[in-house]
Amino acid sequence: MKLSTPSVALLGLTAALLSVSSASAQVNYTETFDVDLAGWTVTGGWAPGSGWAGAGFRFPIGGADGCPVINIYSGATTGEITSPLVGTATGSLITFSFDTKKNNFNAATGETDLPHGTIEAFYGPTATGPWTSIVAVTDQVETGTAYNVTGSFTPPSGDVYIQFQCSHAGGDWDGYVDNLSVVETGGNPPATHSNYGTGCYNIATATQAVYQNFPDAATAVPALLGTSITFTPTANGYTLTNGGGTYVAPTGAATLIPLGDDDSAPFTPSVPFPHVGGAVTDLEVHSNCFVSMGPGNANNVYGSVPALLGSAVASFRANYDLDPSVGGSLISAEEVGNVLHITWEAPRWNFTAIERVQMQFDLVAGTVVMVWQDLPTLTSTGDTVVGYAPGVSNDPGVIDLAVDLPITTEPDLAISAISLSASPAPVSTSTTGTTVMYQIDNIPDANVSSGIYFGALVISFTGDIAGTDLGFIDMPGCNLHVGALDVLIAYNGATSSQMVPLNIPANVAVGTQLWAQAAALVVPGSLPNGENAFGAVTSNGVESFISDN
């Protein structure tokens, strides 16, 4: 792996980091409401106690001091009182407390009716929310004496506002709040890295299985009767072509395979069958007209696409519901030269007319031929699935055997998008800094199989969390997750994982954020899905929050 040497841009980044003020704010707010509402916004009936300007009455709570109060009853079911800005949080724990009580409006004693309602405290980033609950007092049996309620919360960095809300559930009562304390007790929030957005491209191909699904006999019979299909092995799959086979009737020398309804049994040919996935000593013959390359697949499948695609063992299928338990049925195996013939002579389930389907396995060349000789039943509503899957496979969608062949299968691909992560945490104290290692994984080969992997890491002082689609530069499905290309650090190497170091110097202000994204270059159109014309891919973003711990 090669790492770029420090550049003018990196030196500029270091200078920019050091130029940010290291001052940080914390929340430390108290309010006794003894003089007035102190900039609080009142809705829904809250009123101050006496001694405040314009007030002609007094509502004490636990003493001679005044406090806000609201009357909650069936005609006034809600009310809020919202603070001015109580401070700017740094993202650490805030302790919260206030005094409260609920008095019965008519008796001037503690509210005892149940249910009666709730006094709830919230915090938010603006004077209009959105609001997050801190603590609620609901249907508490009141004594008329004030009591202290405590809670805590950890807001994100930024402005903090407080709101008290009262809500009615019964009765007629006055709710009080007083002696509010909001104090950020912790130190600075810890340094962190957070991933956001997604990279491109997550590619999942569906090319290793192939099938046609006929919904009933009336559809299957005219399409298949008197036809054949050949599966010719390739390096890692099969090429399907129409024709290539003729039905060969079993002779008296054929080996009978005794199968019942929804049954299977192994058959051992004279030499292993050269399946593309490896030589098969024992073929598993299923009563419902398919052959698996070994045991393990379910028998009770009747023209099932999910069973074809979900089976762990490779199988060749002309699959529909046959019942060889009916008298006159025969399932047999016979080698003629190098070719093993497996023949089903049995009726569809719930019918009596004998159907004849044959699979021919060339024990030298590895080809497989399916032949449909007799299909007398036209009224069955059961499905027929004709095809092949080498094991659990993605769904390629149905084809039309009569018009879509030839088709060549090849292994499904599951390619993960280029990704970015970072460690260790970006800690910067008054005396020490941190070298952050940005790790770039799943880098695509620059030209399919060149063994070269290269691109750039972008560092920015602004982020684009939602992402900007880069389709306008022929990179559809890729997003830009940084706000500006402030610093570019090139990387290159011989593996799909690379690391890029970035030095965070000492004395960087707590709360400074960096936003990073990786990009890799490829030959245009060289990715498995043909993406993309520009010739690049982008990773997810990483947001780094610098702190002193």
N, C-alpha and C positions, 0 to 999 in steps of 0.2 A: 504494500500500500504506500502511495506517495501522498504527502501532505504539502500544501502550498506554503511558501515562506511568508512571513508577515509582510503585508502590503501597505501602501499608503492608506487604503480604505480601512484596514484593521487598526492602524494607528489612529485614524480619525475616529473609529468606533470607541477605542479606549478613551480618547480625549472627551468624547461626548458623554460617556458614562461618568467620568470624573467631574464633568461640569454640572451634573444635576445636583441640586441642593440635597444635603443629607438630612434636612429637618423633616420630622414626621409629626403628624397631629394625633391626638387621642381624645376620647370623649370623657369629660368630667363635668357633669351637669347636676345641679340641685335646684329645686324650686319648692318654696314653702307657701306660695300664694298668699302671703300675709299683706302685700301691698295692693296688688291688682292681678289681672290674669296674665301679665308679663308676656304679652305678644301671642298668647294662645288663641286659636281660632275656635269659636263656639258654634255648634249647630244643634238643633233639636231640643233647646230648652235649658241648656246649662246656664247657671247664674253664679256670680261671685257672692261671697259672704260680706257682711257689713264691714265698714272701715275702708272699703275700696271706693274709688271715685264713682259716683252715680248710684251707689247701692244703698238701699234704705233698710236692709235687714241683715242678720248675721247668721251664719251656719257654722258653728264651731265643730271641730272634730278632735276630741281628746284634749281640749284646752281652749284658750281664749282666742287662738288664731283663726283667721278665716280660711275658707277653702271653696273650691267649685262644688256645686251640687246640681242634681237634675232630678226632676220628678218624672217617674216612669209609671204609666198606667195605661188602660185600654185606649185612651184617646191620644196618647203620646208614647209610642212603643219603642222608639229608638232615639239615640242622641250621641253625638261625638264631640270631643274636645281634642284639638290637635296642636301640638307644640310648635314653636319656632324651631330653627335648626339647633339641635342640642350638641353638635360637635361633628368632627370628621373622623371616622373610625379608620384604624389601620388594619382591621381584619382580625383582631384578637378578641378574646372573651370579654363581654360586658356584663357586669352585675347590675341588677335592677331591683328597686324596692319602692314601695309607696304605702301610705296608710289609707284605709278605707273602712266603710261600714254602710249598711243599708237600714234605713229607718222606715217603719210603717208611717205613711203620710198622715193618717188620721189619729193614730195613738201616740205619735212621737216617741215610739220605742222601737227596739230592734224588729225588723221584718221577719215574721215566722211563717207566713203563708208559703206553702209549697205546692207546685213550683211557683217561683216568682220571677226569676230571670238571672241575668249575668252582667257583671262588670268585667270587661276584658281589656288587657293592654296589648298594644301592637307596636312594631317598629317598621319603618320604611325608609327608602332612599330620597323621597321627596315629600312635600306637605300634602300631596294627594295620593301617596302610596306608590306602588302596591304594598299592601300591609301583610306582615307576617306576625302571627300570634306569639306573645311572650308568656303570658300567664292569664288565667281566667278564674273568677270566683263565681260559681254557679250554685244557686239554691242553698247557700249556706244558711243555717239557722242563726240569725243575728241576735245579739244581746243588747244592742244599743251602744256598745263600747267599741271604739275604733281598734283596729288590729293591723299589723304590718304584713304585707304580702311581698314575697321575694321571688325572683326568677333570674335567668341569665340567658344570653343569646350571643351568637357570634355572627355579626353581619359581614358582608364583603367590605372591602376598603371603600370609603366614600362617606357621603353625608348621611346623618341619622336624624330621623324625626320620630316622635312618639305620639301615639293616639290612644285615648281611652274611649271605649264604646260601651254603652249600656243598652240592653235589649230586654223586652218585656215577655214574661211567660205566665204572669198572673199577678193579682194583688195591685196595690197602689202604694208605691214606695219612693223614697228619696235615696239616691246614690251619691256618695261622697268620695273624693280622692284628695290626698294631701301629701306633703312632705316627700316629693319625688326625688329619687337619686338614680342617676344613670352614670356609671363609672366604668371605663375600660381598664380592667385590672391587669391584663396580661402584658407581656412584652410585645415586641414586634412579631407579626406572623412569620412563620417559617418560610425559608426559600423553597420554591417548588418548581417543577416542570409539569405542564399539563398539555396533553395531546388534544387536538380538536380537528374537525374536518376529516376528510378521507382522501386517500391517494388514488391514482389510476394506474393500471386497470386491474380489477378482479375479474379474471377470465375463467369461465367454466364452459368447456366445449362438450358437445353431446354427439360424438362421432363413432363410438365403439359398438353401439347396439344398432340394430336395424329391424324394422317390423312393419307389417300391414295388419290391421285389425278389421276383420269382416264381422259386422254386427249380427249376422244370422246366416243360416244355410242358403237362403234364397240369394244372398249376395256372394257367398263364398263359392258355391258349387259352379256357377257359370264361369267364374274367374279362374278357378283352379283345375277343374276337371280336364284331364288329358294333357296337363302341362307339367313342366319340370323347372327347377331352379338349381343352379350350381353355385356352390361356395368354394372359390379357389383361394388357397392360402397365399398371403403376402408376408412381408417381414414381420408385421405386428397386427395383422387383421385378416379380413377376407374380402374378396371382390365377388359381388353377386351378379350373376348374369342369368338371363332367361334361357331355358333349354339345356341341353347337354345330357339328358338322361332318358332312359326307357325302362318301363316297368319290367322286372324279371320275376316271374312267378316262382314261389318257393317250391322246391322239390321234396321228395320224401326224405332226403338227407338233411333237411333243415332242422335246427334245434329249436324245439318249442320252449317258449319262456312263459311259464304258468303265472298269469297275473289275474287278479280280481279287479273289481271296480276301484278306481282311485288307488292304484297300486304301482309298485316299481320293483325291479330286481336287477342285480348286476349281470353283465355278460362280458366274458373275457375272450377277446379275439386271439388268433394265433400269434399275432405280434401286436405290440402297443400301437394305438392309433396316434399318428403324429399331429396332434392338435397344436395350433399356433402357440398356445399357452404352455405347452409341454406335453411329452408323451403320456398317453392315458392307457393304463393297463386294463382297468375295468370300466366299461361304459355302463351307465345306469339307464336302463330302458324303462320308460314310464307308460302306463296304460293309456294315458290321455295324449298320446301321439307326440312325444318329444323324447329326446335323448340328452342326458347330462353327462358331462365329462367327469363323473364320479358321484358318490352319494352326497346327500345333504339338502337337495331341493325338495320342496313340497310336492306331494302327489295330487292333492285335491284342488287342482287348478283347471279351469275350464275356459280356455281362450282368454287368459288374463294378461293384459299388458303389465300391470304392477308386479305380477309374479315373474314375468320375463325379466324386467328391469331390476327387480329387488332380490333376485336369487343370487346366492353367493357363488354358486358353481356354474361355469359356462354351460350353455345349452343351445341345441339346435331344435327349433320348435315348428311343428305344424299343428299346434296345440288346439284341441277341442275335446268336448266331453264324450269319450267313448266308454262303452261298458263291455269289457271282454268276459264278464261273468255269464253273459247270455250264450245259450247253446249255439254251437257252430262257429264260435269265435276262435281265432288263432293269432297269437303273436309269436313271431319266429325270427331266428337269426341264421344266416347261411353265408359262408364265404364262397365266392365264385372268382377264382383267380386271386387277384390282390384286393378284391372289393368285398366288403362285408355288407350284406343286405339285411336290414331290419325291417320287417313287414308287419303292419297292423291290419288284421282282417277281423273287424268287429263292428257292431252297429253303434250309432249314436245312442246316448243314454235315453231311455224311454222309447226307443224304436227297435225294429227287428232287422231291417235290411242291412246287409253286410257292406261296410265301406272298406276300401283298400288303398292304403297309403304306404309308401316305402321310402326309407332313407338309405342311401348307398355311401358307405365310408371307404374311401380308397386308403388302404393301410400302408401304401408306399408314398403316394403323391400328397395325401392329406386332404384331398377334395371331399366335399360332401354334396350329394345330389338328393333333392326331394322330388318325388314323383307321385302324382295323384291319379290313380287308375280308375277307381269306382267310387262315386259319391251319389248314391241313389236317393238320399233323404233331402228334400227341399223345404220341408216345413218346420224344421227345428229353429228355435229362436236363440239358441246358444251362440256365443261368439266363437270365431276361429282366429287365432293369432299365428301368423307365419313369420319367422325371423330368427335372429341370433343375438345373444348377448354373452360376453366373456365373463360375466359376474355382475355385481351391482353396478348399474350404469345410469348416467343422466339420460333423460328422455329426449331423443332426437326428433320426436314427432312422427306421426304416421306417414308412410309413403304409399304409392301405388305401384305394386310390383310390375304391372303390365307396361307402365310407361316410364318409370323412374330408373330402371336398371340400364346400364351397370352402376353400381354403387360400391365404393371401397370403404371399409371400416378402418378406423385407427383409434388408438387409445384416447379416452377422454383426457382433457387437460384441466388442471386446477391451478391457476397461476395467481398468486397474491400480488396486490398492488405494492409498489415501492412504499416503504414506510420509514418514519423518522422518530427517534426517541433520543433522550438526553439524560446524562448523569455525570457526576453527582450533582446534588442541589447547588444552585448558584449563590453561595454564601460569600458576602463581602463585609468584612469588619473594618475597623479603623486601621488595622495593621496587616490583614491578610486578605487574599483573594482566592479564587478557585479556577482551575482549568476544567471547563465543562467539555465532555466528550459527546459530540453528536454522532449517533450511530444510524447509518443508513442501511436498511435491509431490503431484500427482494429487488435489487437493482437489475433491470433487464440487460442481457448481453447487447452490446452496441450493434452487433450484426448477426444475431441468431446464435452463432457458435464460434465467435471470434476469440472468446476468452478475455475480452476487454470490457471494462465497466468504468464509465466516467460521466461526470456531470458537475454540478455546483451546489453548494449550500448557500442559501440566501438568508441574511440576517436583516431584520427591520425593526424600527422603533414603533411601528404600528401593525396591527393585525387585521385580517379579513376573515372573521370566524365563519360567516355564512358562505364565503367563497365566491369568486367570480369565475364563471364558466369560460374556459379558454377556446371555445368553439370558434370564436371570431379569428383565431390564428391557426385554425385547422388542428386543434387539440380537443375535440369534443369529448366530454366526460371527465376532463381534467379541470381542476379548480386552482386558481391562485388564492393562497391563504395568507399572504402578507400584504401590507398596505403599500409598501415601496421596496424597491431593490436597493436598499441602503448599502449593503456589503455583500459581495459574492466571493466565496472561497471555493476554488476548484478542487476536485478530488479525482483520482483515477487509480485503478488497481486491477488485479487478476481474479477477483472473487466478487460475488454478488452482495457482499457486506463490506462496507467501508466506514471508517471513523474519521471525524474531522474535529480537531480541538479548537476551543475558543477560550481565551483567557479573560476572566472577569477580575479586574484589578481590585485592590483594597479601596475602601472609602467610597464605594458607590452608594448612592442614596437608597435607603429602604423603600421598596415599592416600585423601583425602576423595573420596567418590563421590556423583554426582548421577544420578538416573534421570528420563528425560523421555519423554513421549508426547503426540502431538497428537490432537485430536478436531475433527471438522467437523460442522456442523449442516445438515440437509436437511429438506425437507418429508417427513413420514412416508410411506413407500411410493413415493417418487418415483424411486428408482433403477431401472435397467433390469430388474432381476430382482424388483422389487416390494419390496425391503428398504428400511427396516425400520420396524416400527410405532413405535419410539421416535423415530426421525428424527435419527440421528447415526451417524457412522463413526469408527473409531479407527485410528491408525497403528501401526507397529512401535514398539518401544522403543529408546532410545539411552542407554547407560550411559557416563557421563563420569568418567574417573579423573583427578583433579587432581594435578599434580606440579610440581616446580620446573624441569623441563627438557622 
